[in-house]
Amino acid sequence: MKKLSVFVVALTLSVGMAQAQFGIKFGARAGLNVNSLSYSWDDVKSENLIGFQIGPVLDVSILGFGVEAGILYNQKGGKFKFGNESMDLRNSYLDIPINLKYSLGLGGIGVYAAIGPNFSLALDGKNFGEVLGAAEELKEGNVKNFEVGLNFGAGVKISKIGIGVQYGLGLSDVYKYPMQAVGLAKDLTAKNRTIAVLLTYYF
């Protein structure tokens, strides 16, 4: 009987510890973006453009390791500057980030680091042709419909509130302007770059 009691107590403690270390949390996220574009031509410049992101997230963790995924409306882009021409290229995306996270509790405050891929579907946006007044054969230089990127993030979690920073590195071209069609050496392309401050409330 004594051994059985010890076993029951040990099992109860183990289950309690497992529940404390394993969790599934839903959250609502809002973020402020500082966006820019990385161009393939040195003489095309980009300046920062402010945007935002918002949407639901899901966080699954066990023993400090976890995965966080979301479905976010995200504004990206940058200021396009070429010669005397200047224009805001603000584009809307449906983002699906899937970040691997490692969290560490420090005196009631959770600290985390995250990295993972980001998949984006363009919802709307402007093209280079609108900026440069291109010839008809160049009008296909539109926003690309699909983008793949990589997120790097870190932050803290206090009770149900998460505060973090994240850098989004675009890996695929969101624009491709076919300059070879008019005899130039290479096409003009651009990739997204985003620094975001994120606020998440976990239910």
LINPECOR-V29503 format. One line per field, one symbol per residue. ss: DSSP state (a for helix, b for strand, c for the rest). psi: psi as a letter, one per 20 degrees, with the letter a starting at -180 (. if undefined). A space follows every 50 residues. Layout:
ss->???
psi->???
//
This chain:
ss->caaaaaaaaaaaaaaaaaaaabbbbbbbbbbbbbbbbbbcccccbbbcbb bbbbbbbbbbbbccbbbbbbbbbbbbbbbbbbccbbbbbbbbbbbbbbbb bbbbbbccbbbbbbbbbbbbbbbbcccaaaaacccaaaccccbccbbbbb bbbbbbbbccbbbbbbbbbbccccbbbcaaaacccccbbbbbbbbbbbbb bbc
psi->gghggggggggghggghghhipqppqrpqqqpqoqrpoqiphipqprqpp arqqrqqpppqpkiqrppqroppppabrpppocippqpnoqpqoqnqnpp qpqppnlipppqqqqrqppppphrrrrhhhgilqrhijijlrpqhpqpap qprqaqpodjppprqppoopiqpiqoomhhikjrhqqprqqqpppqpppp pp.
//
